Amino acid sequence: MVKKQESFNYEIKFSKKLLIIVLFLVLILGLVYFSRRYLIAATVNGKSINRLAVLQKLEKQGGKKILETMITQALIRQEAEKRKITISQKDIDAEMKKIEANVTSQGSTLDQALQTQGMTKNDLIEEIKIQLMLQKMAGNDIKISDKEIADFISANKNQQGFDKEIPKEQAIAQLKQQKLQQKIQTFITDLKAKAKINYFVSY
């Protein structure tokens, strides 16, 4: 009876060891698979192209611009949080409809336009949120004088698509957009001037 018990215990210990070895091998294989997926971008005739090398080239080409964009977006979100500014789903949907209508009028679809830009819908939604936050913080109280409208129409006479002059409504819309962009740029410049930004990479 004792020998049978010892044999049984030995079998349990052996089974546990075998299970540990199998799990270890599975873990190693998993790490090899994922490291290959995340560390190798492609192979050419059996020779690999390191993903890190691709990222380094991308950083050299556009790293500074992308980093500055990300810093600006972080500052905008932080300031919006301070001011308790929120963007509703209704606001996002309204902007999405405008963008989709604009893209459709050009003979494309939103999905095609996003694919061309290398973006997803979630990327677009984040950009919409940032833009709406900026508009709320920079202020939409933009006034256009009659003289500004007249000067704009005069300066843009005989533009392609119009026989005589730009319609007044379109002139007002364009002037408002120009002034809003100026206010936004000033707002962002002020945010950056007040912020404490530490750079740990240089491009």
Contact map, one row per residue, 1 for C-alpha under 8 A:
11111000000000000000000000000000000000000000000000000000000000000000000000000000000000000000000000000000000000000000000000000000000000000000000000000000000000000000000000000000000000000000000000000000000
11111100000000000000000000000000000000000000000000000000000000000000000000000000000000000000000000000000000000000000000000000000000000000000000000000000000000000000000000000000000000000000000000000000000
11111110000000000000000000000000000000000000000000000000000000000000000000000000000000000000000000000000000000000000000000000000000000000000000000000000000000000000000000000000000000000000000000000000000
11111111000000000000000000000000000000000000000000000000000000000000000000000000000000000000000000000000000000000000000000000000000000000000000000000000000000000000000000000000000000000000000000000000000
11111111100000000000000000000000000000000000000000000000000000000000000000000000000000000000000000000000000000000000000000000000000000000000000000000000000000000000000000000000000000000000000000000000000
01111111110000000000000000000000000000000000000000000000000000000000000000000000000000000000000000000000000000000000000000000000000000000000000000000000000000000000000000000000000000000000000000000000000
00111111111000000000000000000000000000000000000000000000000000000000000000000000000000000000000000000000000000000000000000000000000000000000000000000000000000000000000000000000000000000000000000000000000
00011111111100000000000000000000000000000000000000000000000000000000000000000000000000000000000000000000000000000000000000000000000000000000000000000000000000000000000000000000000000000000000000000000000
00001111111110000000000000000000000000000000000000000000000000000000000000000000000000000000000000000000000000000000000000000000000000000000000000000000000000000000000000000000000000000000000000000000000
00000111111111000000000000000000000000000000000000000000000000000000000000000000000000000000000000000000000000000000000000000000000000000000000000000000000000000000000000000000000000000000000000000000000
00000011111111100000000000000000000000000000000000000000000000000000000000000000000000000000000000000000000000000000000000000000000000000000000000000000000000000000000000000000000000000000000000000000000
00000001111111110000000000000000000000000000000000000000000000000000000000000000000000000000000000000000000000000000000000000000000000000000000000000000000000000000000000000000000000000000000000000000000
00000000111111111000000000000000000000000000000000000000000000000000000000000000000000000000000000000000000000000000000000000000000000000000000000000000000000000000000000000000000000000000000000000000000
00000000011111111100000000000000000000000000000000000000000000000000000000000000000000000000000000000000000000000000000000000000000000000000000000000000000000000000000000000000000000000000000000000000000
00000000001111111110000000000000000000000000000000000000000000000000000000000000000000000000000000000000000000000000000000000000000000000000000000000000000000000000000000000000000000000000000000000000000
00000000000111111111000000000000000000000000000000000000000000000000000000000000000000000000000000000000000000000000000000000000000000000000000000000000000000000000000000000000000000000000000000000000000
00000000000011111111100000000000000000000000000000000000000000000000000000000000000000000000000000000000000000000000000000000000000000000000000000000000000000000000000000000000000000000000000000000000000
00000000000001111111110000000000000000000000000000000000000000000000000000000000000000000000000000000000000000000000000000000000000000000000000000000000000000000000000000000000000000000000000000000000000
00000000000000111111111000000000000000000000000000000000000000000000000000000000000000000000000000000000000000000000000000000000000000000000000000000000000000000000000000000000000000000000000000000000000
00000000000000011111111100000000000000000000000000000000000000000000000000000000000000000000000000000000000000000000000000000000000000000000000000000000000000000000000000000000000000000000000000000000000
00000000000000001111111110000000000000000000000000000000000000000000000000000000000000000000000000000000000000000000000000000000000000000000000000000000000000000000000000000000000000000000000000000000000
00000000000000000111111111000000000000000000000000000000000000000000000000000000000000000000000000000000000000000000000000000000000000000000000000000000000000000000000000000000000000000000000000000000000
00000000000000000011111111100000000000000000000000000000000000000000000000000000000000000000000000000000000000000000000000000000000000000000000000000000000000000000000000000000000000000000000000000000000
00000000000000000001111111110000000000000000000000000000000000000000000000000000000000000000000000000000000000000000000000000000000000000000000000000000000000000000000000000000000000000000000000000000000
00000000000000000000111111111000000000000000000000000000000000000000000000000000000000000000000000000000000000000000000000000000000000000000000000000000000000000000000000000000000000000000000000000000000
00000000000000000000011111111100000000000000000000000000000000000000000000000000000000000000000000000000000000000000000000000000000000000000000000000000000000000000000000000000000000000000000000000000000
00000000000000000000001111111110000000000000000000000000000000000000000000000000000000000000000000000000000000000000000000000000000000000000000000000000000000000000000000000000000000000000000000000000000
00000000000000000000000111111111000000000000000000000000000000000000000000000000000000000000000000000000000000000000000000000000000000000000000000000000000000000000000000000000000000000000000000000000000
00000000000000000000000011111111100000000000000000000000000000000000000000000000000000000000000000000000000000000000000000000000000000000000000000000000000000000000000000000000000000000000000000000000000
00000000000000000000000001111111110000000000000000000000000000000000000000000000000000000000000000000000000000000000000000000000000000000000000000000000000000000000000000000000000000000000000000000000000
00000000000000000000000000111111111000000000000000000000000000000000000000000000000000000000000000000000000000000000000000000000000000000000000000000000000000000000000000000000000000000000000000000000000
00000000000000000000000000011111111100000000000000000000000000000000000000000000000000000000000000000000000000000000000000000000000000000000000000000000000000000000000000000000000000000000000000000000000
00000000000000000000000000001111111110000000000000000000000000000000000000000000000000000000000000000000000000000000000000000000000000000000000000000000000000000000000000000000000000000000000000000000000
00000000000000000000000000000111111111000000000000000000000000000000000000000000000000000000000000000000000000000000000000000000000000000000000000000000000000000000000000000000000000000000000000000000000
00000000000000000000000000000011111111110000000000000000000000000000000000000000000000000000000000000000000000000000000000000000000000000000000000000000000000000000000000000000000000000000000000000000000
00000000000000000000000000000001111111110000000000000000000000000000000000000000000000000000000000000000000000000000000000000000000000000000000000000000000000000000000000000000000000000000000000000000000
00000000000000000000000000000000111111111000000000000000000000000000000000000000000000000000000000000000000000000000000000000000000000000000000000000000000000000000000000000000000000000000000000000000000
00000000000000000000000000000000011111111000000000100000000000000000000000000000000000000000000000000000000000000000000000000000000000000000000000000000000000000000000000000000000000000000000000000000000
00000000000000000000000000000000001111111000000001110000000000000000000000000000000000000000000000000000000000000000000000000000000000000000000000000000000000000000000000000000000000000000000000000000000
00000000000000000000000000000000001111111110000111100000000000000000000000000000000000000000000000000000000000000000000000000000000000000000000000000000000000000000000000000000000000000000000000000000000
00000000000000000000000000000000000011111110000111100100000000000000000000000000000000000000000000000000000000000000000000000000000000000000000000000000000000000000000000000000000000000000000000000000000
00000000000000000000000000000000000000011111000111100000000000000000000000000000000000000000000000000000000000000000000000000000000000000000000000000000000000000000000000000000000000000000000000000000000
00000000000000000000000000000000000000011111111110000000000000000000000000000000000000000000000000000000000000000000000000000000000000000000000000000000000000000000000000000000000000000000000000000000000
00000000000000000000000000000000000000000111111110000000000000000000000000000000000000000000000000000000000000000000000000000000000000000000000000000000000000000000000000000000000000000000000000000000000
00000000000000000000000000000000000000000011111000000000000000000000000000000000000000000000000000000000000000000000000000000000000000000000000000000000000000000000000000000000000000000000000000000000000
00000000000000000000000000000000000000000011111100000000000000000000000000000000000000000000000000000000000000000000000000000000000000000000000000000000000000000000000000000000000000000000000000000000000
00000000000000000000000000000000000000000011111110000000000000000000000000000000000000000000000000000000000000000000000000000000000000000000000000000000000000000000000000000000000000000000000000000000000
00000000000000000000000000000000000000011111011111000000000000000000000000000000000000000000000000000000000000000000000000000000000000000000000000000000000000000000000000000000000000000000000000000000000
00000000000000000000000000000000000000011111001111101100000000000000000000000000000000000000000000000000000000000000000000000000000000000000000000000000000000000000000000000000000000000000000000000000000
00000000000000000000000000000000000000111100000111111100000000000000000000000000000000000000000000000000000000000000000000000000000000000000000000000000000000000000000000000000000000000000000000000000000
00000000000000000000000000000000000001111100000011111110000000000000000000000000000000000000000000000000000000000000000000000000000000000000000000000000000000000000000000000000000000000000000000000000000
00000000000000000000000000000000000000100000000001111111000000000000000000000000000000000000000000000000000000000000000000000000000000000000000000000000000000000000000000000000000000000000000000000000000
00000000000000000000000000000000000000000000000011111111100000000000000000000000000000000000000000000000000000000000000000000000000000000000000000000000000000000000000000000000000000000000000000000000000
00000000000000000000000000000000000000001000000011111111110000000000000000000000000000000000000000000000000000000000000000000000000000000000000000000000000000000000000000000000000000000000000000000000000
00000000000000000000000000000000000000000000000000111111111000000000000000000000000000000000000000000000000000000000000000000000000000000000000000000000000000000000000000000000000000000000000000000000000
00000000000000000000000000000000000000000000000000011111111100000000000000000000000000000000000000000000000000000000000000000000000000000000000000000000000000000000000000000000000000000000000000000000000
00000000000000000000000000000000000000000000000000001111111110000000000000000000000000000000000000000000000000000000000000000000000000000000000000000000000000000000000000000000000000000000000000000000000
00000000000000000000000000000000000000000000000000000111111111100000000000000000000000000000000000000000000000000000000000000000000000000000000000000000000000000000000000000000000000000000000000000000000
00000000000000000000000000000000000000000000000000000011111111110000000000000000000000000000000000000000000000000000000000000000000000000000000000000000000000000000000000000000000000000000000000000000001
00000000000000000000000000000000000000000000000000000001111111110000000000000000000000000000000000000000000000000000000000000000000000000000000000000000000000000000000000000000000000000000000000000000001
00000000000000000000000000000000000000000000000000000000111111100000000000000000000000000000000000000000000000000000000000000000000000000000000000000000000000000000000000000000000000000000000000000000000
00000000000000000000000000000000000000000000000000000000011111111100000000000000000000000000000000000000000000000000000000000000000000000000000000000000000000000000000000000000000000000000000000000000000
00000000000000000000000000000000000000000000000000000000011111111110000000000000000000000000000000000000000000000000000000000000000000000000000000000000000000000000000000000000000000000000000000000000001
00000000000000000000000000000000000000000000000000000000001101111111000000000000000000000000000000000000000000000000000000000000000000000000000000000000000000000000000000000000000000000000000000000000011
00000000000000000000000000000000000000000000000000000000000001111111100000000000000000000000000000000000000000000000000000000000000000000000000000000000000000000000000000000000000000000000000000000000000
00000000000000000000000000000000000000000000000000000000000001111111110000000000000000000000000000000000000000000000000000000000000000000000000000000000000000000000000000000000000000000000000000000000000
00000000000000000000000000000000000000000000000000000000000000111111111000000000000000000000000000000000000000000000000000000000000000000000000000000000000000000000000000000000000000000000000000000000000
00000000000000000000000000000000000000000000000000000000000000011111111100000000000000000000000000000000000000000000000000000000000000000000000000000000000000000000000000000000000000000000000000000000000
00000000000000000000000000000000000000000000000000000000000000001111111110000000000000000000000000000000000000000000000000000000000000000000000000000000000000000000000000000000000000000000000000000000000
00000000000000000000000000000000000000000000000000000000000000000111111111000000000000000000000000000000000000000000000000000000000000000000000000000000000000000000000000000000000000000000000000000000000
00000000000000000000000000000000000000000000000000000000000000000011111111100000000000000000000000000000000000000000000000000000000000000000000000000000000000000000000000000000000000000000000000000000000
00000000000000000000000000000000000000000000000000000000000000000001111111110000000000000000000000000000000000000000000000000000000000000000000000000000000000000000000000000000000000000001000100000000000
00000000000000000000000000000000000000000000000000000000000000000000111111111000000000000000000000000000000000000000000000000000010000000000000000000000000000000000000000000000000000000000000000000000000
00000000000000000000000000000000000000000000000000000000000000000000011111111100000000000000000000000000000000000000000000000000000000000000000000000000000000000000000000000000000000000000000000000000000
00000000000000000000000000000000000000000000000000000000000000000000001111111110000000000000000000000000000000000000000000000000000000000000000000000000000000000000000000000000000000000000001100100000000
00000000000000000000000000000000000000000000000000000000000000000000000111111111000000000000000000000000000000000000000000000000010011000000000000000000000000000000000000000000000000000001000000000000000
00000000000000000000000000000000000000000000000000000000000000000000000011111111100000000000000000000000000000000000000000000000010010000000000000000000000000000000000000000000000000000000000000000000000
00000000000000000000000000000000000000000000000000000000000000000000000001111111110000000000000000000000000000000000000000000000000000000000000000000000000000000000000000000000000000000000000000000000000
00000000000000000000000000000000000000000000000000000000000000000000000000111111111000000000000000000000000000000000000000000000000000000000000000000000000000000000000000000000000000000000000000000000000
00000000000000000000000000000000000000000000000000000000000000000000000000011111111111000000000000000000000000000000000000000000000010001000000000000000000000000000000000000000000000000000000000000000000
00000000000000000000000000000000000000000000000000000000000000000000000000001111111111000000000000000000000000000000000000000000000000000000000000000000000000000000000000000000000000000000000000000000000
00000000000000000000000000000000000000000000000000000000000000000000000000000111111110000000000000000000000000000000000000000000000000000000000000000000000000000000000000000000000000000000000000000000000
00000000000000000000000000000000000000000000000000000000000000000000000000000011111110000000000000000000000000000000000000000000000000000000000000000000000000000000000000000000000000000000000000000000000
00000000000000000000000000000000000000000000000000000000000000000000000000000001111111000000000000000000000000000000000000000000000000000000000000000000000000000000000000000000000000000000000000000000000
00000000000000000000000000000000000000000000000000000000000000000000000000000001111111100000000000000000000000000000000000000000000010010000000000000000000000000000000000000000000000000000000000000000000
00000000000000000000000000000000000000000000000000000000000000000000000000000001100111110000000000000000000000000000000000000000000010000000000000000000000000000000000000000000000000000000000000000000000
00000000000000000000000000000000000000000000000000000000000000000000000000000000000011111011000000000000000000000000000000000000100110000000000000000000000000000000000000000000000000000000000000000000000
00000000000000000000000000000000000000000000000000000000000000000000000000000000000001111111000000000000000000000000000000000000000000000000000000000000000000000000000000000000000000000000000000000000000
00000000000000000000000000000000000000000000000000000000000000000000000000000000000000111111100000000000000000000000000000000000000000000000000000000000000000000000000000000000000000000000000000000000000
00000000000000000000000000000000000000000000000000000000000000000000000000000000000000011111110000000000000000000000000000000000000000000000000000000000000000000000000000000000000000000000000000000000000
00000000000000000000000000000000000000000000000000000000000000000000000000000000000000111111111000000000000000000000000000000000000000000000000000000000000000000000000000000000000000000000000000000000000
00000000000000000000000000000000000000000000000000000000000000000000000000000000000000111111111100000000000000000000000000001001100000000000000000000000000000000000000000000000000000000000000000000000000
00000000000000000000000000000000000000000000000000000000000000000000000000000000000000001111111110000000000000000000000000000000000000000000000000000000000000000000000000000000000000000000000000000000000
00000000000000000000000000000000000000000000000000000000000000000000000000000000000000000111111111000000000000000000000000000000000000000000000000000000000000000000000000000000000000000000000000000000000
00000000000000000000000000000000000000000000000000000000000000000000000000000000000000000011111111100000000000000000000000000001000000000000000000000000000000000000000000000000000000000000000000000000000
00000000000000000000000000000000000000000000000000000000000000000000000000000000000000000001111111110000000000000000000000001000000000000000000000000000000000000000000000000000000000000000000000000000000
00000000000000000000000000000000000000000000000000000000000000000000000000000000000000000000111111111000000000000000000000000000000000000000000000000000000000000000000000000000000000000000000000000000000
00000000000000000000000000000000000000000000000000000000000000000000000000000000000000000000011111111100000000000000000000000000000000000000000000000000000000000000000000000000000000000000000000000000000
00000000000000000000000000000000000000000000000000000000000000000000000000000000000000000000001111111110000001000000000000000000000000000000000000000000000000000000000000000000000000000000000000000000000
00000000000000000000000000000000000000000000000000000000000000000000000000000000000000000000000111111111000011000000000000000000000000000000000000000000000000000000000000000000000000000000000000000000000
00000000000000000000000000000000000000000000000000000000000000000000000000000000000000000000000011111111100000000000000000000000000000000000000000000000000000000000000000000000000000000000000000000000000
00000000000000000000000000000000000000000000000000000000000000000000000000000000000000000000000001111111110000000000000000000000000000000000000000000000000000000000000000000000000000000000000000000000000
00000000000000000000000000000000000000000000000000000000000000000000000000000000000000000000000000111111111111001000000000000000000000000000000000000000000000000000000000000000000000000000000000000000000
00000000000000000000000000000000000000000000000000000000000000000000000000000000000000000000000000011111111111000000000000000000000000000000000000000000000000000000000000000000000000000000000000000000000
00000000000000000000000000000000000000000000000000000000000000000000000000000000000000000000000000001111111100000000000000000000000000000000000000000000000000000000000000000000000000000000000000000000000
00000000000000000000000000000000000000000000000000000000000000000000000000000000000000000000000000000111111100000000000000000000000000000000000000000000000000000000000000000000000000000000000000000000000
00000000000000000000000000000000000000000000000000000000000000000000000000000000000000000000000000000011111110000000000000000000000000000000000000000000000000000000000000000000000000000000000000000000000
00000000000000000000000000000000000000000000000000000000000000000000000000000000000000000000000000000011111111011000000000000000000000000000000000000000000000000000000000000000000000000000000000000000000
00000000000000000000000000000000000000000000000000000000000000000000000000000000000000000000000000010011001111111000000000000000000000000000000000000000000000000000000000000000000000000000000000000000000
00000000000000000000000000000000000000000000000000000000000000000000000000000000000000000000000000110011000111111100000000000000000000000000000000000000000000000000000000000000000000000000000000000000000
00000000000000000000000000000000000000000000000000000000000000000000000000000000000000000000000000000000000011111110000000000000000000000000000000000000000000000000000000000000000000000000000000000000000
00000000000000000000000000000000000000000000000000000000000000000000000000000000000000000000000000000000000111111111000000000000000000000000000000000000000000000000000000000000000000000000000000000000000
00000000000000000000000000000000000000000000000000000000000000000000000000000000000000000000000000000010000111111111100000000000000000000000000000000000000000000000000000000000000000000000000000000000000
00000000000000000000000000000000000000000000000000000000000000000000000000000000000000000000000000000000000001111111111110000000000000000000000000000000000000000000000000000000000000000000000000000000000
00000000000000000000000000000000000000000000000000000000000000000000000000000000000000000000000000000000000000111111111100000000000000000000000000000000000000000000000000000000000000000000000000000000000
00000000000000000000000000000000000000000000000000000000000000000000000000000000000000000000000000000000000000011111111000000000000000000000000000000000000000000000000000000000000000000000000000000000000
00000000000000000000000000000000000000000000000000000000000000000000000000000000000000000000000000000000000000001111111000000000000000000000000000000000000000000000000000000000000000000000000000000000000
00000000000000000000000000000000000000000000000000000000000000000000000000000000000000000000000000000000000000000111111100000000000000000000000000000000000000000000000000000000000000000000000000000000000
00000000000000000000000000000000000000000000000000000000000000000000000000000000000000000000000000000000000000000111111110110000000000000000000000000000000000000000000000000000000000000000000000000000000
00000000000000000000000000000000000000000000000000000000000000000000000000000000000000000000000000000000000000000110011111110000000000000000000000000000000000000000000000000000000000000000000000000000000
00000000000000000000000000000000000000000000000000000000000000000000000000000000000000000000000000000000000000000100001111111000000000000000000000000000000000000000000000000000000000000000000000000000000
00000000000000000000000000000000000000000000000000000000000000000000000000000000000000000000000000000000000000000000000111111100000000000000000000000000000000000000000000000000000000000000000000000000000
00000000000000000000000000000000000000000000000000000000000000000000000000000000000000000000000000000000000000000000001111111110000000000000000000000000000000000000000000000000000000000000000000000000000
00000000000000000000000000000000000000000000000000000000000000000000000000000000000000000000000000000000000000000000001111111111000000000000000000000000000000000000000000000000000000000000000000000000000
00000000000000000000000000000000000000000000000000000000000000000000000000000000000000000001000100000000000000000000000011111111100000000000000000000000000000000000000000000000000000000000000000000000000
00000000000000000000000000000000000000000000000000000000000000000000000000000000000000000000000000000000000000000000000001111111110000000000000000000000000000000000000000000000000000000000000000000000000
00000000000000000000000000000000000000000000000000000000000000000000000000000000000000000000000000000000000000000000000000111111111000000000000000000000000000000000000000000000000000000000000000000000000
00000000000000000000000000000000000000000000000000000000000000000000000000000000000000000001001000000000000000000000000000011111111100000000000000000000000000000000000000000000000000000000000000000000000
00000000000000000000000000000000000000000000000000000000000000000000000000000000000000100001000000000000000000000000000000001111111110000000000000000000000000000000000000000000000000000000000000000000000
00000000000000000000000000000000000000000000000000000000000000000000000010011000000000000000000000000000000000000000000000000111111111000000000000000000000000000000000000000000000000000000000000000000000
00000000000000000000000000000000000000000000000000000000000000000000000000000000000000000000000000000000000000000000000000000011111111100000000000000000000000000000000000000000000000000000000000000000000
00000000000000000000000000000000000000000000000000000000000000000000000000000000000000100000000000000000000000000000000000000001111111110000000000000000000000000000000000000000000000000000000000000000000
00000000000000000000000000000000000000000000000000000000000000000000000000011001000011100000000000000000000000000000000000000000111111111000000000000000000000000000000000000000000000000000000000000000000
00000000000000000000000000000000000000000000000000000000000000000000000000010000000000000000000000000000000000000000000000000000011111111100000000000000000000000000000000000000000000010000000000000000000
00000000000000000000000000000000000000000000000000000000000000000000000000000000000000000000000000000000000000000000000000000000001111111111000000000000000000000000000000000000000100010000000000000000000
00000000000000000000000000000000000000000000000000000000000000000000000000000000000010000000000000000000000000000000000000000000000111111111000000000000000000000000000000000000000000000000000000000000000
00000000000000000000000000000000000000000000000000000000000000000000000000000001000000000000000000000000000000000000000000000000000011111110000000000000000000000000000000000000000000000000000000000000000
00000000000000000000000000000000000000000000000000000000000000000000000000000000000000000000000000000000000000000000000000000000000001111111000000000000000000000000000000000000000100110010000000000000000
00000000000000000000000000000000000000000000000000000000000000000000000000000000000000000000000000000000000000000000000000000000000000111111110000000000000000000000000000000000000100100000000000000000000
00000000000000000000000000000000000000000000000000000000000000000000000000000000000000000000000000000000000000000000000000000000000000110111110000000000000000000000000000000000000100000000000000000000000
00000000000000000000000000000000000000000000000000000000000000000000000000000000000000000000000000000000000000000000000000000000000000000011111000000000000000000000000000000000000000000000000000000000000
00000000000000000000000000000000000000000000000000000000000000000000000000000000000000000000000000000000000000000000000000000000000000000011111100000000000000000000000000000001001100000000000000000000000
00000000000000000000000000000000000000000000000000000000000000000000000000000000000000000000000000000000000000000000000000000000000000000000111110000000000000000000000000000001000000000000000000000000000
00000000000000000000000000000000000000000000000000000000000000000000000000000000000000000000000000000000000000000000000000000000000000000000011111011000000000000000000000010011000000000000000000000000000
00000000000000000000000000000000000000000000000000000000000000000000000000000000000000000000000000000000000000000000000000000000000000000000001111111000000000000000000000000000000000000000000000000000000
00000000000000000000000000000000000000000000000000000000000000000000000000000000000000000000000000000000000000000000000000000000000000000000000111111100000000000000000000000000000000000000000000000000000
00000000000000000000000000000000000000000000000000000000000000000000000000000000000000000000000000000000000000000000000000000000000000000000000011111110000000000000000000000000000000000000000000000000000
00000000000000000000000000000000000000000000000000000000000000000000000000000000000000000000000000000000000000000000000000000000000000000000000111111111000000000000000000000000000000000000000000000000000
00000000000000000000000000000000000000000000000000000000000000000000000000000000000000000000000000000000000000000000000000000000000000000000000111111111100000000000000100110010000000000000000000000000000
00000000000000000000000000000000000000000000000000000000000000000000000000000000000000000000000000000000000000000000000000000000000000000000000001111111110000000000000000000000000000000000000000000000000
00000000000000000000000000000000000000000000000000000000000000000000000000000000000000000000000000000000000000000000000000000000000000000000000000111111111000000000000000000000000000000000000000000000000
00000000000000000000000000000000000000000000000000000000000000000000000000000000000000000000000000000000000000000000000000000000000000000000000000011111111100000000000000100010000000000000000000000000000
00000000000000000000000000000000000000000000000000000000000000000000000000000000000000000000000000000000000000000000000000000000000000000000000000001111111110000000111100100000000000000000000000000000000
00000000000000000000000000000000000000000000000000000000000000000000000000000000000000000000000000000000000000000000000000000000000000000000000000000111111110000000100000000000000000000000000000000000000
00000000000000000000000000000000000000000000000000000000000000000000000000000000000000000000000000000000000000000000000000000000000000000000000000000011111110000000000000000000000000000000000000000000000
00000000000000000000000000000000000000000000000000000000000000000000000000000000000000000000000000000000000000000000000000000000000000000000000000000001111111100000110000000000000000000000000000000000000
00000000000000000000000000000000000000000000000000000000000000000000000000000000000000000000000000000000000000000000000000000000000000000000000000000000111111100001110000000000000000000000000000000000000
00000000000000000000000000000000000000000000000000000000000000000000000000000000000000000000000000000000000000000000000000000000000000000000000000000000000111110111110000000000000000000000000000000000000
00000000000000000000000000000000000000000000000000000000000000000000000000000000000000000000000000000000000000000000000000000000000000000000000000000000000111111110110000000000000000000000000000000000000
00000000000000000000000000000000000000000000000000000000000000000000000000000000000000000000000000000000000000000000000000000000000000000000000000000000000001111110000000000000000000000000000000000000000
00000000000000000000000000000000000000000000000000000000000000000000000000000000000000000000000000000000000000000000000000000000000000000000000000000000000000111110000000000000000000000000000000000000000
00000000000000000000000000000000000000000000000000000000000000000000000000000000000000000000000000000000000000000000000000000000000000000000000000000000000001111111110000000000000000000000000000000000000
00000000000000000000000000000000000000000000000000000000000000000000000000000000000000000000000000000000000000000000000000000000000000000000000000000000000001111111100000000000000000000000000000000000000
00000000000000000000000000000000000000000000000000000000000000000000000000000000000000000000000000000000000000000000000000000000000000000000000000000000000011000111110000000000000000000000000000000000000
00000000000000000000000000000000000000000000000000000000000000000000000000000000000000000000000000000000000000000000000000000000000000000000000000000000110111100111111000000000000000000000000000000000000
00000000000000000000000000000000000000000000000000000000000000000000000000000000000000000000000000000000000000000000000000000000000000000000000000000000100111100101111101100000000000000000000000000000000
00000000000000000000000000000000000000000000000000000000000000000000000000000000000000000000000000000000000000000000000000000000000000000000000000000000100000000000111111100000000000000000000000000000000
00000000000000000000000000000000000000000000000000000000000000000000000000000000000000000000000000000000000000000000000000000000000000000000000000001000100000000000011111110000000000000000000000000000000
00000000000000000000000000000000000000000000000000000000000000000000000000000000000000000000000000000000000000000000000000000000000000000000000000000000000000000000001111111000000000000000000000000000000
00000000000000000000000000000000000000000000000000000000000000000000000000000000000000000000000000000000000000000000000000000000000000000000000000000000000000000000011111111100000000000000000000000000000
00000000000000000000000000000000000000000000000000000000000000000000000000000000000000000000000000000000000000000000000000000000000000000000000000001001100000000000011111111110000000000000000000000000000
00000000000000000000000000000000000000000000000000000000000000000000000000000000000000000000000000000000000000000000000000000000000000000000000100001000000000000000000111111111000000000000000000000000000
00000000000000000000000000000000000000000000000000000000000000000000000000000000000000000000000000000000000000000000000000000000000000000000000000000000000000000000000011111111100000000000000000000000000
00000000000000000000000000000000000000000000000000000000000000000000000000000000000000000000000000000000000000000000000000000000000000000000000000000000000000000000000001111111110000000000000000000000000
00000000000000000000000000000000000000000000000000000000000000000000000000000000000000000000000000000000000000000000000000000000000000000000000100001001000000000000000000111111111000000000000000000000000
00000000000000000000000000000000000000000000000000000000000000000000000000000000000000000000000000000000000000000000000000000000000000000000011100000000000000000000000000011111111100000000000000000000000
00000000000000000000000000000000000000000000000000000000000000000000000000000000000000000000000000000000000000000000000000000000000000000000000000000000000000000000000000001111111110000000000000000000000
00000000000000000000000000000000000000000000000000000000000000000000000000000000000000000000000000000000000000000000000000000000000000000000000000000000000000000000000000000111111111000000000000000000000
00000000000000000000000000000000000000000000000000000000000000000000000000000000000000000000000000000000000000000000000000000000000000000000010000000000000000000000000000000011111111100000000000000000000
00000000000000000000000000000000000000000000000000000000000000000000000000000000000000000000000000000000000000000000000000000000000000100111010000000000000000000000000000000001111111110000000000000000000
00000000000000000000000000000000000000000000000000000000000000000000000000000000000000000000000000000000000000000000000000000000000000000000000000000000000000000000000000000000111111111000000000000000000
00000000000000000000000000000000000000000000000000000000000000000000000000000000000000000000000000000000000000000000000000000000000000000000000000000000000000000000000000000000011111111100000000000000000
00000000000000000000000000000000000000000000000000000000000000000000000000000000000000000000000000000000000000000000000000000000000000000110000000000000000000000000000000000000001111111110000000000000000
00000000000000000000000000000000000000000000000000000000000000000000000000000000000000000000000000000000000000000000000000000000000001100100000000000000000000000000000000000000000111111111000000000000000
00000000000000000000000000000000000000000000000000000000000000000000000000000000000000000000000000000000000000000000000000000000000000000000000000000000000000000000000000000000000011111111100000000000000
00000000000000000000000000000000000000000000000000000000000000000000000000000000000000000000000000000000000000000000000000000000000000000000000000000000000000000000000000000000000001111111110000000000000
00000000000000000000000000000000000000000000000000000000000000000000000000000000000000000000000000000000000000000000000000000000000000000100000000000000000000000000000000000000000000111111111000000000000
00000000000000000000000000000000000000000000000000000000000000000000000100010000000000000000000000000000000000000000000000000000000000000000000000000000000000000000000000000000000000011111111100000000000
00000000000000000000000000000000000000000000000000000000000000000000000000000000000000000000000000000000000000000000000000000000000000000000000000000000000000000000000000000000000000001111111110000000000
00000000000000000000000000000000000000000000000000000000000000000000000000000000000000000000000000000000000000000000000000000000000000000000000000000000000000000000000000000000000000000111111111000000000
00000000000000000000000000000000000000000000000000000000000000000000000000100000000000000000000000000000000000000000000000000000000000000000000000000000000000000000000000000000000000000011111111100000000
00000000000000000000000000000000000000000000000000000000000000000000000100100000000000000000000000000000000000000000000000000000000000000000000000000000000000000000000000000000000000000001111111110000000
00000000000000000000000000000000000000000000000000000000000000000000000000000000000000000000000000000000000000000000000000000000000000000000000000000000000000000000000000000000000000000000111111100000000
00000000000000000000000000000000000000000000000000000000000000000000000000000000000000000000000000000000000000000000000000000000000000000000000000000000000000000000000000000000000000000000011111110000000
00000000000000000000000000000000000000000000000000000000000000000000000000100000000000000000000000000000000000000000000000000000000000000000000000000000000000000000000000000000000000000000001111111000000
00000000000000000000000000000000000000000000000000000000000000000000000000000000000000000000000000000000000000000000000000000000000000000000000000000000000000000000000000000000000000000000000101111100000
00000000000000000000000000000000000000000000000000000000000000000000000000000000000000000000000000000000000000000000000000000000000000000000000000000000000000000000000000000000000000000000000000111110000
00000000000000000000000000000000000000000000000000000000000000000000000000000000000000000000000000000000000000000000000000000000000000000000000000000000000000000000000000000000000000000000000000011111000
00000000000000000000000000000000000000000000000000000000000000000000000000000000000000000000000000000000000000000000000000000000000000000000000000000000000000000000000000000000000000000000000000001111110
00000000000000000000000000000000000000000000000000000000000000000000000000000000000000000000000000000000000000000000000000000000000000000000000000000000000000000000000000000000000000000000000000000111110
00000000000000000000000000000000000000000000000000000000000000000000000000000000000000000000000000000000000000000000000000000000000000000000000000000000000000000000000000000000000000000000000000000011111
00000000000000000000000000000000000000000000000000000000000000010000000000000000000000000000000000000000000000000000000000000000000000000000000000000000000000000000000000000000000000000000000000000011111
00000000000000000000000000000000000000000000000000000000001100110000000000000000000000000000000000000000000000000000000000000000000000000000000000000000000000000000000000000000000000000000000000000000111
